[in-house]
Amino acid sequence: MARDYYGILGVDRDATDAEIKKAYRKLARKYHPDVNPSEEAAEKFREASLAQEVLTDPQKRQIVDAGGDPEEQGGFGGGAGAGGFSGGFGDIFDAFFGGGSGGQRGPRVSRVRPGNDALLHMEISLEEAFSGVTREVTVDTAVLCEPCQGSGSKSKSKPVMCPTCHGQGQVMELQNSILGRVQVARTCTRCQGTGEIVEDPCENCGGDGRVRSRRDLNISVPAGIADGMRIRLAGKGEVGPGGGPNGSIFVDISVAEHSHFLRDGDDLHVTIHVPAVEAALGTEVKVPMLDDSTTTVNVAPGTQPNSTISLDGEGMPRLRREGRGHLVAHVDVTIPTELDRHSRELFEKLRDQTREEVGVTSKHDDHGGLFSRLRSKFGR
């Protein structure tokens, strides 16, 4: 059974918010735990606080006035058995009053509205990301109706007030419920909630001010763009209802993997294979770049395996900024696995001349070499 919130506070059903709050303060002075520590007083104070909260909330008070209890599960104190509803009071309220606020008319919908945005996906190569590219794409979208120029009217006249809802965008209907007949606010079907109608609809668009069409767009992808970035084409999306402003088109960019370059921000990484003899004597390695040019990487004599050589200004263009990143060449020193007799003799002579000893490297002997790299790898 629903609680008598008005009776708890001792006010009439037509009491104002000020009268409700005044009655609550009177009871609070009498039953507040700081004044009256008894269990009975504490319960009466909780009831008075709840009653004041409910009756000063317009939506909850309307549920109370309709014979329900907004604080009970199911909204009317009877759970699913009361008319078959099992949700909260908001579900019951929406069922009886059309989702409006207290059954009142909501704001009407504008007849002229912005168009929706669109999302496209485009995959490009690393070469295209390096130099920038322009792609033509075909989109199916809403465009402005040419005969009426978006007005929706054959004569291009302005819309007039809807005679059915008198410009409100909604109409009130009587509906039977477990509480009897209640008024429900419904969207006006004649004007679709806009409160306006076009008296002489355009035959081409049916009064909407727009039609579906396919059109070609040129999408310019700037140099230096990275995988996962998004391009916005403002005002290139569909035109809005009633000839409203165009939405935007967003293009998600994905950059395909390259055969020998790896990208890290504005830097490009590449692995160069250098024979052991060339690493010892020094050499040059020609690297074909993304713009079909060639860059020379100078390998100094005595270059060790896993060394890196960085070339400033040879990486990716910086997006919407001057300059380019680095080209980082990782040196892979290749050791011959098969030697003919002559080559073996030469290596043996080289070994005899260098007289480098084979042994174990300690941390005292290593200066940024393999031992240090191993310690770093294992976090020591």
C-alpha positions in Angstrom: 0.0 0.0 0.0 1.3 3.5 -0.9 2.5 5.7 1.9 0.6 8.8 2.8 3.3 11.4 2.4 0.9 14.2 2.9 -0.3 12.6 6.2 3.3 12.1 7.4 3.9 15.8 7.2 0.4 16.8 8.1 -0.2 19.0 5.1 -3.0 19.2 2.6 -2.7 17.7 -0.9 -2.6 21.1 -2.5 0.2 22.3 -0.2 2.9 24.5 -1.7 6.6 23.7 -1.5 7.0 26.4 1.1 4.3 24.8 3.3 5.8 21.4 2.8 9.2 22.6 3.9 7.8 24.5 6.9 6.0 21.3 8.1 9.2 19.3 7.7 11.2 21.8 9.7 8.6 21.6 12.5 8.8 17.8 12.7 12.6 17.9 12.4 12.9 20.1 15.5 10.8 17.6 17.3 12.2 14.3 16.1 15.8 15.0 15.1 18.2 12.5 16.8 20.1 15.4 18.5 16.9 16.4 20.2 15.1 13.1 20.7 17.5 10.0 20.8 14.7 7.4 20.9 14.2 4.8 18.1 10.6 5.9 17.5 11.8 9.5 17.0 14.5 8.4 14.6 12.0 6.5 12.5 9.6 9.5 12.4 12.5 11.7 11.4 13.4 9.4 8.5 9.8 9.3 7.4 9.5 13.1 7.5 12.8 13.5 5.5 11.6 11.1 2.8 8.2 12.8 2.6 9.7 16.2 2.2 12.1 14.9 -0.5 9.3 13.2 -2.4 6.7 16.0 -2.3 9.2 18.7 -3.4 10.2 16.6 -6.5 7.6 17.5 -9.2 7.8 14.1 -10.9 7.6 12.0 -7.7 4.8 14.2 -6.4 2.8 13.5 -9.5 3.2 9.8 -9.0 1.9 10.2 -5.4 -1.1 12.3 -6.6 -1.8 9.5 -9.1 -2.1 7.0 -6.2 1.4 5.5 -6.4 4.5 5.5 -4.3 7.7 6.5 -6.2 9.9 5.0 -3.5 8.5 1.5 -3.9 9.9 -1.0 -6.4 7.6 -1.0 -9.4 6.5 2.6 -8.8 3.1 1.8 -7.3 3.9 -0.3 -4.3 2.4 -3.4 -5.8 5.5 -4.6 -7.9 4.7 -6.5 -11.0 1.3 -7.3 -9.8 0.1 -3.7 -10.1 -0.8 -3.6 -13.7 2.1 -5.8 -14.8 4.8 -3.2 -14.4 8.1 -4.3 -12.8 10.4 -1.3 -13.4 11.0 1.8 -11.3 8.7 4.8 -11.1 10.4 6.3 -14.2 9.3 3.4 -16.3 5.7 3.8 -15.1 5.9 7.5 -15.5 7.0 7.1 -19.1 4.3 4.6 -19.8 1.5 6.9 -18.7 2.9 10.3 -19.7 4.7 9.5 -22.9 8.2 10.2 -21.5 7.4 13.9 -21.0 8.0 15.9 -17.9 4.9 15.5 -15.8 2.8 14.9 -18.9 3.6 18.4 -20.1 4.4 19.2 -23.7 8.1 18.9 -24.5 10.1 21.2 -26.8 9.3 20.9 -30.4 11.8 19.6 -33.0 13.3 22.2 -35.3 12.3 21.6 -39.0 15.8 22.8 -40.1 18.5 20.7 -38.5 22.2 20.0 -39.2 23.0 17.0 -41.3 24.6 13.8 -39.9 28.4 13.2 -40.0 29.8 10.3 -41.9 32.9 8.1 -41.2 35.1 6.7 -44.0 38.1 4.4 -43.8 41.2 4.8 -46.1 44.3 2.6 -46.3 47.4 4.2 -47.8 51.0 3.0 -48.3 54.0 4.4 -46.3 55.2 6.0 -49.5 51.8 7.9 -49.7 52.1 8.9 -46.1 55.6 10.2 -46.9 54.7 12.4 -49.8 51.0 13.0 -49.2 48.2 11.8 -51.6 44.9 12.9 -52.9 42.2 10.2 -53.3 38.8 10.4 -55.0 36.0 8.6 -53.2 32.4 8.2 -54.0 29.9 8.7 -51.2 26.2 8.1 -51.0 24.7 11.0 -49.0 21.9 13.6 -48.8 22.4 16.7 -50.9 20.4 19.9 -51.3 17.3 19.6 -53.4 18.0 21.8 -56.4 14.4 22.6 -57.4 13.4 24.0 -54.0 16.9 25.0 -52.9 16.3 23.2 -49.6 13.1 25.0 -48.6 11.0 21.9 -49.2 8.4 24.1 -50.9 7.5 24.0 -54.5 7.0 27.8 -54.5 9.9 28.3 -52.1 7.5 29.8 -49.6 8.1 29.7 -45.8 6.5 27.0 -43.7 3.3 27.8 -41.7 2.1 26.7 -38.3 0.8 23.2 -38.1 -3.0 23.3 -37.7 -3.1 20.0 -35.9 -0.8 20.8 -33.0 -1.0 24.6 -33.3 2.8 24.8 -33.5 3.5 22.8 -30.4 4.9 19.7 -32.2 2.9 17.5 -29.8 -0.8 16.6 -29.3 -2.5 15.5 -26.1 -4.4 12.2 -26.2 -6.6 10.4 -23.6 -5.4 6.9 -22.8 -6.9 4.3 -20.5 -4.7 3.1 -17.7 -4.9 1.2 -14.4 -5.5 4.7 -12.9 -8.2 5.6 -15.2 -8.0 7.9 -18.2 -4.9 10.0 -18.4 -3.5 12.5 -20.8 -0.5 11.5 -22.9 1.7 13.7 -25.0 2.4 12.3 -28.5 4.5 13.6 -31.3 2.3 15.3 -34.0 2.2 12.9 -37.0 1.3 15.7 -39.4 4.4 17.9 -38.8 6.6 15.2 -37.2 7.1 17.3 -34.1 8.4 20.4 -35.8 5.2 22.5 -35.3 5.4 23.6 -39.0 4.2 22.3 -42.3 5.0 23.1 -45.9 1.7 23.8 -47.7 3.0 23.0 -51.2 5.7 20.3 -50.8 8.4 20.0 -53.5 7.7 17.1 -55.7 11.4 16.3 -55.9 12.1 16.0 -52.2 8.7 15.6 -50.7 9.2 18.7 -48.5 12.4 17.5 -46.8 14.6 19.9 -48.7 17.1 17.2 -49.5 17.5 14.1 -51.7 19.8 11.1 -51.7 22.6 11.2 -54.3 26.1 9.9 -55.0 28.9 12.3 -55.4 32.7 12.2 -55.7 35.0 13.8 -53.2 38.7 14.5 -53.3 40.3 13.7 -50.0 43.7 15.2 -49.5 46.0 13.3 -47.2 48.9 15.5 -45.9 52.5 14.4 -45.9 53.6 13.0 -42.6 50.2 11.6 -41.5 50.4 8.6 -39.2 48.5 5.4 -38.8 45.3 5.8 -36.8 44.9 9.6 -37.4 41.6 11.0 -38.6 41.0 13.7 -41.2 37.9 15.9 -40.8 36.2 17.4 -43.9 34.0 20.1 -42.3 30.8 20.7 -44.2 31.3 17.8 -46.6 28.8 15.5 -44.9 25.1 15.2 -45.7 22.9 18.3 -45.8 20.4 18.6 -43.0 16.6 18.3 -43.0 14.9 21.4 -44.3 18.1 22.4 -46.1 20.1 22.6 -42.8 23.9 22.9 -42.7 26.0 20.0 -43.9 27.6 17.7 -41.4 31.2 16.6 -41.6 33.0 13.6 -43.1 35.7 12.0 -41.0 38.3 9.8 -42.6 40.2 7.2 -40.5 43.7 6.6 -42.0 45.5 3.3 -41.7 49.1 3.1 -43.1 50.1 -0.3 -44.5 53.3 -2.0 -43.3 56.4 -1.5 -45.4 58.8 -4.2 -46.7 61.9 -2.7 -45.1 61.1 0.5 -43.2 59.6 0.6 -39.7 58.2 3.9 -38.6 58.5 5.3 -35.1 56.9 8.8 -34.9 58.8 10.9 -37.4 61.8 8.5 -37.5 62.3 5.7 -40.0 64.2 2.5 -39.0 66.0 0.3 -41.5 68.3 -2.7 -41.2 71.4 -2.8 -43.4 73.5 -5.9 -43.9 77.2 -5.4 -43.8 79.8 -8.2 -44.3 82.3 -8.5 -41.5 85.2 -7.4 -43.8 83.3 -4.3 -44.8 82.4 -3.5 -41.2 86.1 -3.8 -40.3 87.3 -1.7 -43.2 84.4 0.8 -43.5 82.0 1.1 -46.4 78.9 2.9 -47.8 75.4 1.5 -48.1 72.9 2.9 -50.6 69.4 3.0 -49.1 66.4 3.5 -51.5 64.0 6.0 -49.9 60.2 6.4 -50.0 60.3 9.1 -52.6 62.4 7.1 -55.0 65.6 8.9 -54.1 68.7 7.2 -52.6 70.5 8.0 -49.3 74.0 6.9 -48.5 74.8 5.5 -45.1 78.5 5.7 -44.2 79.7 2.7 -42.2 82.8 3.7 -40.3 85.8 1.3 -40.1 85.5 -1.0 -37.1 81.7 -0.7 -36.9 80.4 -3.4 -34.4 77.3 -5.6 -34.8 74.0 -4.1 -33.7 75.4 -0.6 -34.0 73.0 2.2 -35.1 73.8 5.0 -37.5 71.4 8.0 -37.4 71.0 10.4 -40.3 69.2 13.7 -39.4 66.6 15.0 -41.8 66.2 11.7 -43.7 63.1 10.4 -41.9 59.3 11.1 -42.3 58.1 14.7 -42.9 56.8 16.3 -39.7 53.0 16.7 -40.1 52.2 20.4 -40.7 55.7 21.4 -39.5 59.0 22.1 -41.2 61.7 19.4 -41.4 61.9 15.7 -41.2 62.8 13.1 -38.6 65.8 10.7 -38.6 66.7 7.7 -40.6 68.1 5.2 -38.1 70.1 2.4 -39.8 70.6 -0.8 -37.7 73.9 -2.5 -38.7 73.6 -6.3 -39.1 77.2 -7.5 -39.5 77.1 -10.8 -41.5 79.7 -13.5 -40.8 80.5 -15.8 -43.7 79.5 -19.4 -43.0 81.4 -21.1 -45.8 84.9 -20.2 -46.8 87.0 -21.4 -49.7 90.6 -22.3 -49.2 91.9 -18.9 -50.3 89.5 -16.9 -48.1 90.3 -19.1 -45.1 94.0 -18.4 -45.5 93.3 -14.7 -45.6 91.3 -14.9 -42.4 94.0 -16.9 -40.7 96.6 -14.3 -41.6 94.3 -11.6 -40.3 93.9 -13.5 -37.0 97.7 -14.0 -36.7 98.3 -10.3 -37.2 95.6 -8.9 -34.9 96.4 -11.4 -32.1 93.1 -10.7 -30.4 92.4 -13.1 -27.5 89.3 -15.1 -27.1 87.8 -15.0 -23.5 85.1 -13.9 -21.2 84.2 -10.2 -20.9 83.7 -8.8 -17.4 82.1 -5.6 -16.5 85.5 -4.0 -15.9 86.6 -4.7 -19.5 83.3 -3.7 -21.2 82.6 -0.1 -22.0 79.1 0.1 -23.4 79.5 -3.1 -25.4 77.8 -6.5 -25.3 78.1 -7.0 -21.5 76.4 -3.7 -20.9 73.6 -4.6 -23.3 73.1 -7.9 -21.6 72.9 -6.3 -18.2 70.4 -3.8 -19.5 68.3 -6.5 -21.1 68.0 -8.5 -17.8 67.4 -5.3 -15.8 70.6 -5.4 -13.9 
